[in-house]
Amino acid sequence: MDDAKERLDLTALHEFLEHWRWIAISSQDPEAHRHMIDVADRLERGENVPATPWSEAKKQMGL
């Protein structure tokens, strides 16, 4: 907030809120949220995990 106040720019605040909005949406289904975290952990370890491209996932969610 201090940065936004000094720069008179709310971009960083909007980005922060958007980030947390996605966390809130993804955690509405605890099982799906746990699966997402498991897949992310596996990807970070370098495992080959079948995944849906983000552009296709957004279409499936109607975004």
Buried (B, 14 or more C-beta within 10 A) or exposed (E): EEEBEEEEEBEEEEEEEEEEEEEEEEEEEEEEBEEEEEBEEEEEEEEEEEEEEEEEEEEEEEE
